[in-house]
């Protein structure tokens, strides 16, 4: 009989450990999205820490927080994409450089969609409930 009781306790312990692991993964998933991919204090493109003077106003205000260098690159990218500027400012801003910006912006667009998905919003609600308890 003692073996049965011990087995029951062990099963509960394993379930508790599994639940804790699931909770940890949920919190970690949100941390990555909000702290890593949406940090307002670092450049969204290169990850450099942003200073007060890094935000630039211009014709092409960036959709994400950029450092001065990435903001200038974004402005050139947009000017070239919109046909306002024909030639690259620097020789290394070639067609592949344009593709890098295209793919990076597409990645950001999909991340934004993911953050608005019903499953992600459900995860946010579940973690809020976990932390509220």
Secondary structure, DSSP 8 states (H G I E B T S, - for coil): -HHHHHHHHHHHHHHHHHHHHHHHHHHHHHHIIIIISS-TTB-TTT--B--GGG---SSS--SS---HHHHHHHHHHHHHHTTS--S-SSTT--HHHHHHHHHHHHHHHHHHHHHHSHHHHHHHHHHHHHHH-
